[in-house]
Amino acid sequence: MTGPEQPRKQRHLIDFDAPRRPRDTAAEAESLERVKRWVMSVLVVTTIAHLAVGLVIAAVMLDDPQPGARVGLCVIAGAFGVIGVALARAIHGRSPLTPWLLAGTLPTVVGLWLLQR
């Protein structure tokens, strides 16, 4: 035998040899703010995207429209798309002027393509 064995420490008790790390409330607040920004930007983009798609659907389904009304609705849908992309970038603290604004014109392009079919 090598000697008396030390009793095992029970895991549910405090171990003063290995104290817990103090909570980093600043890092937790930063993480929470990042999540809030992502949730807000996703909500903004999806809400505005639904509005833009609804305008394109209205343009396609319009009965007996005024001249240019269908094209006008598609252009308005694209404007809302651009606004959605710009708002998402602004929520994240980035410059809204970016090549990503071209992605906002996608409802106009798709709408005009659907009207030409």
Summary of the structure (lengths in Angstrom):
residues: 117
radius of gyration: 28.0
end to end distance: 90.3
largest distance: 100.3
contacts: 275
relative contact order: 0.13
helix: 64%
strand: 0%
